[in-house]
Amino acid sequence: MKLPRDVSGEKLGKKLKNLGFLITRQTGSHMRLTKVTEKREYHLTIPKHRFLKLGTLNNILKDVAKCLGITKDELINKLWE
């Protein structure tokens, strides 16, 4: 599945909340999300821009997929289906 082109940082943050990430703080135009597992804490910073650039979105999704132990394509299907 291709990456969506019209994803805002706020919309992505809401979708990641469904996967167990919590917004722990916001400084300026960036949000900090955290997911706590038995082994460690994962921190993720997302710009709260109107539209995320494709490279930025791609890197965020790679990090989230690595954290969850799934592929990026599986993550995309979970988030946008």
HELIX and SHEET records of a PDB file:
HELIX    1   1 GLY A    9  LYS A   17  1                                   9    
HELIX    2   2 LEU A   54  LEU A   68  1                                  15    
HELIX    3   3 LYS A   72  LEU A   79  1                                   8    
SHEET    1   A 3 LEU A  22  THR A  27  0                                        
SHEET    2   A 3 HIS A  30  VAL A  36 -1                                        
SHEET    3   A 3 GLU A  41  PRO A  47 -1                                        
END                                                                             
